[in-house]
Amino acid sequence: MIGIGRLGRLLLIGLPFLWLGLFFLLPLVIVVKISLARSAIGIPPYTPLVADGRVQASLANFALLLHDDLYLRAWLGSLGNAALATVLCLLGGYPIAYAVACAPGVRRQLLLFLVVLPFWTSFLIRVYSWIAILKPNGFLNQLLLALGLVAAPLPLLNNFFAVELGLVYSYLPFMILPLYGSLAKLDQSLLEAAADLGARPLPAFLRVTLPLSLPGIIAGSLLVMIPAVGEFVIPDLLGGPDTLMIGKVLWQEFFDNHDWPVASAVAVVLIAALAVPILVAQRFVERERAA
């Protein structure tokens, strides 16, 4: 019986690690391996790392990323767009999450349903719908023209505005749900105590509610920032030719240029750069829980 129980515990613990190893660690090792190879004409389109008993690994692909300003501009564009989208999602998502957390039972469930309702529709279809809304003869421009607010259609598509709008619309629920989780667990007696001690609503919010919701803010920011940095569909469909983000660069290197080693090097740097804020946020959350 002891052996069966121990085997069951090993299976319970081992299965998640096996899943992570097969579907995360192994693909990552393959990508790192390709990033150390050189581009070649053939199938696969890269040289083997070991040939004739010699190791042919090279860091030339990573050196290219440092010397070609295309990748630097793509990085800065991705980080800028993702950071702005994260801030806008936080500014718009915090009041919504607070309102949902303060709503009574039935109304709270209805509001949560409305928050997750967009997930019932394909992400690609939702992005395509913004094309129909923002194009020169689309719904929004036609509405503005009918109301007499503009004399000519506004350039709302294929620019920075459309990309940011698409990012905020797509990832806003990822900010609202972690914030709601933190705010729903907030002890209301703390706010009552602050009011009894003479604190007005704004100081009470800044000194009580906001600090206690920091784990939700960090979790929501990571859930928005990380996928937004590597986003490809939104800048490709809603952005113009001047919209340069790392997701588009990865696509072009893989499928247009067929340069898998360089694309893999870009992916490795992307993973490494995104792993740092995740580890820092995890340490912060663990410290808050311990406190």
N, C-alpha and C positions, 0 to 999 in steps of 0.2 A: 504493500500500500504506500509505503514511503517513497519507493522508487517511482510509482505511478504519479504520485503527487509532485515529485521533483521534476519528472519529465513534462508534466502539464505546465508547471511554472516556466520551464525552459522554452516550451513551445509558445506560451503566452508572451514571453519577453522576446523570443527570437524572431517570431513572425514579422513584427514591425521593422526590426532591423534588417531582416531579409528583404522585405519590400523596399526599404530605403536603399539598400545596397544594389538591388537589381534595377530599380527605376530612377535612382538619383546618382548614386556614387559611380556605378558602371558607365552610364552615359557621360558623366563628367570626365571620367578617366579617358574615354574614347575621344572626347573633344580636346582634352589637353594633349593627347597623343597626336591628333591631327594638327594642332597648333604648332607643334615642334617639327613638323615635316615641311617639305617644300612643294610648291605647286607643280603639277605635271599634267601632260596631255594623256588622258587614258581613263580607265575605270579601275579603281577610284582615282580621282584627279589629284593625287598627291603621292609623294615618294614614300617608300617604307622607311621606318626608323632604323631598322637593322637590315643591312644588305652585305652579302659576302663576309659575314662575321664581324662587320664593323658598324658601330652606332653612328647614325647620320642625323641625330637630333640637332636642331638649330634654333637659336633665338632671333633669327632675322625677322620673323613676322612681328614679334613684339617690338623690335627696333624700328620697324616701318611705322608702327602706330605712333611712336614718339617723334618721328621726323616728318610725317605727312600731316599737314594741318587740317586735312579733310576730317580725320577721325577726331581731332581735338575739337573742331567746330561742331561735329555731330554730338560729341559728349556734352559740350557746353549747351548746345541747343536742347538736348534731352533733359539735362539737369535743370535748365531754366524753365522749360515747359512743365516738367513734373513738379518742381518746387512751387511754381505759381498755382498749378492745379491743386496741389495739396493745401496751400493756404486758403484758396477759395473754397475748397470742400470743407475745410475746418470752420471758416467763417459762416458758411451756409448750413453746414451739418450740425453744428453745436446747438443753435436755437431749436432746430427740428428735433434733435435727440432729447433735449431738455423738455420740450413740449410733450413728446411721447412718454417720457419717464414720469412726468407729472400728471398725465391723463388718467382718469379712472379706468377700471378694468376693461369694460367692453370697448370703450373708445380707444384705449391703448392697443388692444388687439387689432382693431380696424386700422389704426395708423401704422402699426408694424406691417400689416398686410400690404398697405399702399407703398411702404418703403421697399419691400422685396418684390412687389409686383413686376417691375421691369425685368427681373431675372427669368420670368416665364416666357419671355420673347428672346429670340436669337440675338446675340450681341451684334452680329453682322447686319441683321435687318434693322436694328435700332440705329446703327451708324448710317446706313443707307437712307433711313427716314429723314435724317438731318440734311442730306443733300436735297431732298424734295422740299424741305422747309426753307433752306438758306439760298438756293440758287436764284439767279436774277428774276426768273418768272415763277418763283416758288411762293409758298403760302405767306411767308412773313413779308416779303416785298410787296406782294399783291395787297396784303392788308394795310401796309403803310401807305401805299399809293391810293387805296380806296378812302382812307381816312384823311388824305391830304397832308400827311406829315412829311412826305418827301416828294420831290418833283421827278426823280429818276430812281430806278432800282439801285439799292446799295450793294457794294461788293462784299457780301457776307460770307462767301465761300472761297475755298482755295487760298486761305491766308491764316495768319497767326490766330486771329479771333475764332475762326471755325475750329481749329485744333484745340484751343483751350476750352471752348464750349463743349466739344465732344468729350474731352478728358473729364471735365467736371461732371457732366451729365452721366457718364458711364461709371465713374468711380465714387460718386457721392454716397451711394448706399454703403460702401465699404468703410466710409468714415462714420456714418450715422450709427451703424449697428454696434461697434465697439464703444462709442460714446454712450449710447443708450445702456449698454451693459454696466458701465461704471456709474452712470447717474441713477440707474434704477436701484442700485445697492446703497445709495447715499442715505445716511441716517438723517431723517428730517428733524430729529430732536436737536441736532447740532445747529441747524439754522434757527430753530426756535430759541435755543440758548443764546445765539449771537444777537437775535432781536431783543431778548430780555436784557442783554447787557448794553443795549443802545446802538447796536450796529444797524445802519441803514441797508436796504437791499443790495446796493452796488458794492459797498465794502464787504458785506457778508458773502456775496458771490465771489469776490476776488480773494478773500482770505479763507473761505471754507469750501465752497463748491468747486472752484477752479483747481485748487491743489489736490483735492480728493479725486478729481476726474483726470489727473495727469496720465495714469496708466491707459485709460481709454483714448486720450489724445495721442499718445505715442503709438499705440496699436493701430489706431485708425490712420495716422500719418504714414506708417510703414505700409499698411495695406493699400494705400493710394500711391505713395511715392514709388515703391518698388516696381509694380507692373507698369506704371506710367512712364518710367524711364525707358523701358524696353518696348514700349508700344509701337506697333507697326500699322495696324489696320486704320486707326484714326488719322495719323498724319498722311497715310497714303491716299485715303479717300477724301478727307476734308482739307488737307493741306495743299499748298501750291508747290511749284518747283523750288521755291526758296526755303521750304520747310525741311530742315535737315535734322533728323533724329537718328539715334543709333540703331533703332529697329529697321529703318529703311536701308541703312548702310549694310546691315547684316544680310538682308534680303538680296540686295544688289550683288554683294560679294559671293553669296552662295549660288544664286540662280541666274544672274546676268553675267557676271565675270567668271563664274565657276572656279573661284579661288577659295577653296575650302580651308587651306591653312590660315590665310589672313582672317577669314570670317571666324574661324575657331579661336584665333588669338583675340579678336574683338569680344567674342562671347566669354572667354576666360577672364578677361579684364573686367567685363561687365559683372560677372558673378562675384569676383573678388571685391569689387568696389561696393556692391550691394550687401555683401556679407558683413562688412564692418559696421554699418548702422544697426543691422539686426542684432549683432552681438552686444553692441553698446546698449541698445534698448532692452535686451534681455537682462543684462546686468542691473539696469535701473529698475526694472519691474521686480526682479528678485529682491533688490534692496528695499523697495517700497513694501513688499509683502513681509519681509523680515521685520521691518520697522512697525 
